[in-house]
Amino acid sequence: SNAEQALSLDSIRNALQRMEDSIIFSLIERSQYRVNRTVYEPDCKQLGEFKLHQLKSAGSNGCLGDWFIYQTECLHSQVRRYEHPTEFAFFGPLPEPSLGAASSSSSNGKKEAESILAPVPKEAIVNKKLLSIYREKMVPALCEEGDDGNHGSTAVQDAHVLQTVATRIYYGLFVAESKFRSETEKATALIKARDRDGLMAFITKPEVEAKNIQRVILKARTFSQNISSGQDGQLAPVLTSNTTYKVNAEYVGAAFRDYIMPLTKEVEVDYLLAR
């Protein structure tokens, strides 16, 4: 069945590893621009009164970066992105989903998807947290300090990074549901006891996490290596003391360890507490 497929740990693992690639590539892309703090400054005058009012009504501080995220979400909403059970927008309200798949099959798909997961409580929506961690911690660590004037490119790339990371975080809902179904009795006892620490231990596998972080670091090193020339038939670049990288791969691993994985687990625990 669709539920079995969505909750099979193998298919979840494959999807998460694929998302890792997208996140790493998007961080490499963001790192080519400077921090460009102007993009995050509240009340962006360039937006003008009308857009600023619209943006602030959607829950923003009125910065240029938020405007790009909100406009992207307005577009994606129309082709039903937020009908998927693990997609949650940063801002709202959004336009009605009206394009793409025919509405009858789409509403069936949505009902089916909703039946896979229990209702997701608002405590499990961590977008605001992700937004501030990304802008205050990740961007200054990945990018050179200063302003290079590429504000539009920065805002576009930020929207891409944040959506990609958010999708990875909320995919944890499938992990939580899968674990709940495979060990219902244990999970139910922890939920009834409101045992947040116990639930955190229930969903955590330290040895798996350590392996995942090593894989992320290796991918980041591989994807971000600067390759200046190649030989005919050469399968891989030769590493030398002069080899350089577009990003610090260890930092990308640390971002997964310190921010992305903990936020994912927070979402899973809050979901289970409401299960």
C-alpha positions in Angstrom: 0.0 0.0 0.0 1.0 3.7 -0.3 1.2 4.0 3.5 3.6 1.0 3.7 5.7 2.4 0.9 5.8 5.9 2.5 6.7 4.5 5.9 9.2 1.9 4.8 12.6 2.8 6.4 14.4 1.9 3.2 12.4 4.4 1.1 12.7 7.0 3.9 16.5 6.5 4.0 16.8 6.8 0.2 14.7 10.0 0.2 16.7 11.5 3.1 20.1 10.8 1.4 18.8 12.3 -1.8 17.8 15.4 0.1 21.3 15.6 1.7 22.7 16.1 -1.9 20.2 18.9 -2.6 21.0 20.7 0.7 24.8 20.4 0.2 24.6 21.7 -3.4 22.3 24.6 -2.3 24.8 25.6 0.5 27.7 25.5 -1.9 25.6 27.8 -4.2 24.9 30.2 -1.3 28.5 30.3 -0.3 29.6 32.1 -3.5 27.9 35.3 -2.2 28.9 37.3 0.8 26.7 37.4 4.0 24.7 40.4 2.5 22.9 41.3 5.7 20.9 43.9 3.9 18.7 41.1 2.6 17.7 40.3 6.2 17.1 43.8 7.5 13.4 44.5 8.5 11.2 47.0 6.7 12.8 46.9 3.3 12.0 50.4 1.9 12.4 49.1 -1.7 9.3 46.9 -1.4 7.1 50.0 -1.0 4.1 50.4 1.3 1.7 47.9 -0.4 4.2 45.0 -0.6 5.5 45.7 2.9 1.9 45.6 4.3 1.2 42.3 2.4 4.4 40.8 3.7 4.0 41.8 7.3 0.4 40.5 7.3 1.9 37.1 6.3 4.0 37.1 9.5 7.3 38.6 8.3 9.5 41.4 9.6 9.4 42.9 6.1 12.9 42.0 4.9 13.8 41.4 1.3 14.7 37.7 2.0 11.2 37.0 3.4 9.6 38.7 0.3 11.4 36.2 -2.0 10.4 33.2 0.2 6.7 34.4 0.4 6.5 35.0 -3.4 8.1 31.6 -4.1 5.6 29.9 -1.7 2.7 31.8 -3.4 3.8 30.3 -6.7 4.4 26.8 -5.4 1.1 26.7 -3.5 -0.7 27.1 -6.7 0.8 23.8 -8.0 -0.1 22.0 -4.8 3.2 21.9 -3.0 1.6 22.3 0.4 -0.8 19.5 -0.1 2.0 17.2 0.6 2.0 16.1 4.3 5.6 17.0 4.9 5.5 20.5 3.3 4.9 23.5 5.6 5.1 27.1 4.3 7.1 29.8 6.1 4.4 32.4 5.5 0.7 32.6 4.8 -2.0 32.9 3.7 -1.2 31.4 0.3 -3.2 31.2 -2.9 -5.5 28.3 -3.4 -3.9 25.2 -5.1 -5.5 25.3 -8.6 -2.9 24.2 -11.1 -1.2 20.9 -12.0 -2.8 17.6 -11.2 -6.6 17.3 -11.7 -8.3 18.2 -8.4 -10.1 14.9 -7.9 -6.9 12.8 -7.9 -5.2 15.4 -5.9 -7.8 15.5 -3.1 -7.7 11.7 -3.0 -3.9 11.8 -2.8 -4.1 14.4 0.0 -6.7 12.2 2.0 -4.5 9.2 1.6 -1.4 11.1 2.7 -3.2 12.5 5.7 -4.3 9.0 6.7 -0.6 8.0 6.8 0.2 10.7 9.4 -1.7 11.8 12.5 -2.5 15.5 12.6 0.7 17.6 12.9 0.5 19.9 15.9 1.6 23.6 15.6 4.4 22.9 18.1 6.0 20.7 15.5 6.3 23.5 12.9 9.8 24.9 13.4 10.1 27.2 10.4 10.7 30.4 12.4 13.5 28.7 14.4 15.0 27.4 11.1 14.9 30.8 9.6 16.8 32.5 12.5 19.3 29.6 12.8 20.0 29.8 9.1 20.5 33.6 8.9 22.2 34.1 12.3 24.4 31.0 12.5 24.8 29.1 9.1 25.1 32.0 6.7 27.9 33.8 8.6 29.8 30.5 9.0 29.5 29.6 5.3 29.9 33.0 3.6 32.5 35.7 3.6 31.5 38.7 5.7 30.5 41.9 3.9 28.2 42.9 1.1 28.8 42.2 -2.6 25.6 43.8 -3.9 24.1 40.5 -5.1 21.0 40.9 -3.0 18.5 39.4 -5.5 20.7 36.3 -6.1 21.2 35.9 -2.4 17.5 36.1 -1.7 16.7 33.6 -4.5 19.3 31.1 -3.2 18.2 31.5 0.4 14.7 30.6 -0.5 16.0 27.5 -2.2 18.2 26.5 0.7 15.4 27.0 3.3 12.8 25.1 1.4 15.2 22.2 0.8 16.2 22.1 4.5 12.6 22.4 5.7 11.5 19.5 3.5 14.3 17.4 5.0 13.3 18.3 8.5 9.6 17.5 8.1 10.4 14.2 6.4 11.1 13.2 10.0 7.4 13.0 10.4 7.4 9.8 8.3 10.3 8.5 10.5 8.4 9.2 13.7 5.2 7.6 12.4 7.2 4.5 11.1 8.8 4.1 14.5 5.5 4.6 16.3 3.9 1.8 14.2 6.8 -0.6 14.6 7.0 -0.1 18.5 3.5 1.1 19.3 3.4 -0.2 22.9 6.7 1.4 23.9 5.9 4.7 22.1 2.4 4.9 23.6 3.7 4.4 27.2 6.2 7.3 26.7 3.5 9.5 25.1 1.1 8.9 28.0 3.8 9.7 30.5 4.6 13.0 28.5 8.2 11.8 28.6 10.0 14.1 26.1 13.5 12.8 27.0 12.3 9.2 26.7 10.8 9.9 23.3 14.0 11.7 22.2 15.9 8.5 23.2 13.3 6.4 21.5 13.9 8.1 18.1 17.7 8.6 18.4 20.3 6.2 17.1 23.7 7.8 17.9 25.7 5.3 15.8 23.5 5.9 12.7 23.7 9.7 13.2 27.5 9.6 13.4 27.6 7.6 10.1 25.2 10.1 8.5 27.4 13.0 9.5 30.5 11.3 8.1 28.6 10.7 4.8 27.6 14.4 4.6 31.2 15.5 5.2 32.4 13.2 2.4 29.7 14.4 0.0 30.4 18.0 0.8 34.1 17.5 0.2 33.4 15.6 -3.1 30.8 18.1 -4.4 32.7 21.2 -3.5 36.2 20.3 -4.7 37.6 22.8 -7.2 38.7 20.9 -10.3 40.8 22.9 -12.7 41.5 20.2 -15.4 40.8 16.6 -16.3 42.5 13.9 -18.4 40.7 11.7 -21.0 39.1 8.8 -19.2 40.0 10.0 -15.7 37.5 8.7 -13.1 38.3 11.1 -10.2 40.4 14.1 -9.5 43.8 13.5 -7.9 44.1 15.0 -4.5 47.2 17.2 -3.8 48.2 19.6 -1.2 46.9 22.3 -3.5 43.4 20.9 -3.7 40.8 23.6 -2.7 37.1 23.5 -1.8 34.2 25.9 -2.3 33.0 25.2 1.3 34.4 23.9 4.5 33.0 20.3 4.4 33.5 19.8 8.2 31.2 22.8 8.8 28.5 21.4 6.5 28.7 18.2 8.7 28.5 20.3 11.8 25.4 22.2 10.5 23.6 18.8 10.0 24.8 17.7 13.5 24.0 20.9 15.4 21.0 22.3 13.6 19.3 20.1 10.9 19.2 16.8 12.9 18.2 18.4 16.2 15.3 20.3 14.6 14.2 17.1 12.8 14.1 15.3 16.2 12.3 18.2 17.8 9.6 17.9 15.1 9.4 14.1 15.6 9.0 14.4 19.4 6.4 17.1 19.2 4.5 15.1 16.6 4.6 11.9 18.8 3.5 13.9 21.9 0.3 14.8 20.0 -0.1 11.3 18.5 
